Amino acid sequence: MSDLGDWFRSIPLITRYWFAGSIAVPLVGKLGLVSPVNLFLWPDAFIHRFQIWRPITATFFFPVGPGTGFLYLVNLYFLYQYSSRLETGAFDGRPADYMFMLLFNWICIVITGLVMDMQLLMIPLIMSVLYVWAQLNRDMIVSFWFGTRFKACYLPWVILGFNYIIGGSVINELIGNLVGHLYFFLMFKYPMDLGGRNFLSTPQFLYRWLPNRRGGVSGFGVPPASMRRAAEDQQGGGRHNWGQGFRLGDQ
């Protein structure tokens, strides 16, 4: 038990609470302590009956059973693996920025869920985080099942196909990938690669709640290596100002 406790405490702070909630809420529903019906995102109940907890519980809840248990465990692993990598890699020392990314993705997924009548939001949010990690580390070679190896930028689409095989649907994964792409485009690609304005910035109250930690990667806004190389090629004609000292994708 001591080893398990040490492992749990070693998980980065935000990922730790997200991971714990994604175990606790399905367990509460599985044990019947709360009816699963009260944990789904029902648009009518949320909008007309003001059951405002539903977008939150639908993010953590997953109906675990004989036909869904493997899919749940696989996505729980993706949550732990890629959220931890983002929080300790690209967002190291900047918990407020990481929390803002999760909140932005979550709000987009909740709106999509209400429009498309999606009752469960766990997989889309996990996939949105995995997509952002894959884009920030797009040239890294990753391994998947049976020893297959490919660039990280293809990982979200490989997992989409994998979840389709074991779960029979791609809507959740597709929504997650699209939301992750929206965040990546607005935060990194559009302002840095295309020279557009920055539409996203972390609110100050998040910095007060989750202050930056010393010893993390300082600054925020240097693009991934593939984008930096494009800028370096233009050195003779005037180099674009990418921002300060934040190296994305370092592992």
N, C-alpha and C positions, 0 to 999 in steps of 0.2 A: 504493500500500500504506500510505503514511503517513496518507492521508486515512481509509482504512478502519480503521486502528489508532486514530486519534483519535476516530472515531465510536464504535468499540467501547468505548473507555475513558470516553466520555461517558455511556454507559448507567449508570443507578443500580446500585449494588453488587450487591444481591440479584438484581435482574432480570438483570444481566449474567451472573452464574454460572448462573442458571436458563436463560437464552437460550443460553449456550454449551453447557451440558449437553444441551439439546434439539437441538442440531446435532451434537455430537460422538457421542452414543450411537447415533442413527440411522445416522450415517456408519460407525461401527464395525460395525454389523450389516449395512449395505449392502455394505461391502467384504469381508465374510466373516471379519473378524478374530476375531469372536465369533459363534457361531451365534445367530441371532435366537430360537431356541427357548429359550435360556438367559436371555433378557431379558424374556419375557412373565411376567405374574403368573398362575402356575398354583397354585390353592389347595392341591392335594395336595403339590406340590413344596415350597411354602412351609411348610405346617403339619407334614407328616409327614417330609419329608426335610431340613427346617431350612435351606432355601436362602433365607436371610434377605435377600439382596440384591434379590430379585425385586420387592418393592413400590417400591424406588428406581428400578431400571432400567425398570420398566414405566411410571414417571412421565415419564421422559425419552425412551423409545424410541417410534418410530413407523415402521411398515413402508413405506418410501418406494418407490414404483414408478409405472409408467405410469398406473395407475388411482387412485392415492392421493396422488401428488405435489402436485397443486393443493390438495387439502384440507389437506395438511401445511403448505404454504407460507402458506395463509390463516390457519391457527391459530397458526403461528409469528409472523405479523404481529400477531395479536391479543395474543399473549403480550407481545411487545415494547411494543406501543402502550399497553395498559391496565395492565400491571404497572408500566411506567415512570410512567404518570400517577398511579397510586395511591402509589407509593413517593416521588415528588417532590411530591405534592399533599397528600392527606389524612394521609399518614404521613411527611411531610417532617421530617427530623431525628430520627425515631423508628424506626430499623431493627429494633429488638427487637420492637416492636409489629407491624410488618409481617411479620417472620419468624414470629411467633406465629400470625398469621392464616393464613399459608401452611401451617404445621404442623397447625393445627386442621383446615383444609379437607382437607389431604392425608390425615390419619388417618381422617377421616370417609369419604373416597373409597376408601381402602384397605379399610376394613371393608365398605363397600358392594360393592367389587369382589370381595372374597372370598365374600360371601354370594351375589352375582348372577353369579359366574363371569365377571367382566370381565377380559380379559387386558391391556388398554391403559388407562392412566390419564392420559395427557397432556391430552387434550381436556377431560375433566371438571375438572381442576385449573385449566386456563386459563379455562374458562367460569365457575368459581366466583369467580375474581378479577374477571373482567369484570362479573359480576352485582353484586359489592360496589361496584365503581366506579360502575355505573349507578344503584344506589340512593343512593349518596352525592352523586350529581350528577343526580338524577332529573328536574329541571326544565330541565336544559341541552338545547338543541336540537343534535342531531347529524345529520350527513349520512352517507348510505350509498350504495350503488351507484345509478347512473343519476340522481343528484341528489335522491333521496328524503330528506326531512327529517322528523324526529319527535323526541319527548322521549327522553332517555337511558334512562328507566325501561323503555321498550319494546325497547331494543337487544338484551338477551339473548334475547328471544323471536323477534325478527327474525332474529338469527344462527342460532337453533335451526332455523328454517324454511329459511334459506339453506344451512346444512350438510346438512340433509335432502335438498335438491335436488342438491347436488354429491356427497354421501356416502351417501345412502340410509338413514340411521339417525338417530334423535333421542335414543337412550338416553343416550349420553355427555353430550350437551348438557343433557338434562333432569336428570341426576344432578348435574352441575356447578351448574346453577341452583338446585336444591334445597339443596345444601350451602352455596352462597353465601348463600341466604336464611336458612339456619339460623344461620350466623355473624352476619349482619346483625341478625337478630332478637334473638339472645342478647346481642350486644355493644352494640347501639344501641337498637333499638325497644323491647324489653321493659323494660330498666332506665330508659330515658330518657323514652319516650313513654307507657308504661303504668305507670311507677312501681314496677316489680318489682325484685327483687334482681339483682345483677350476677353471673352465673354464670361469666363468662370474665375472666381477668386474666393478663397476661403474666408468666411465671415470672421470678424474680430472676436465674437463671443466664443467661437471654437478655440481660438488661440488662448483666451483667458481660461477656458475650461481644460484644455489639453495643451499646455505650453510646450514650446520646442525644447528638446533635451540637448544638453551639451554632449559632444562626442558623436552626434549623428552627422549625416551628410548635410552640409550647410548650403543655403541658397535653394532656389526652386525655379526650374525652367529651362535647363539645358536639355536639348532634344536627344533622342537615342542616337547611337553611334552612326547609323545609316544616314540620319539627317545631318549630323555634324560633318560627315565626309563630303556631302554635297556642298556645304558652306565652304569647306576648306578648298575645294576645287575652284571657288570663285575668288580666292584671295587676291589675285591680281587686279580684279575690277572692284575691289572694295568689299570687305568681309562683313557679313550680316552680324548684328549684335544679338547673340542668342540669349543673353541673360547671365546670371552668376552661377558658377561653380557647382551645380547639382548634376551628378553623373548618373544617368538613368541606366538601369540594366546591369549594374555591377553586382555580382553575386560573390 
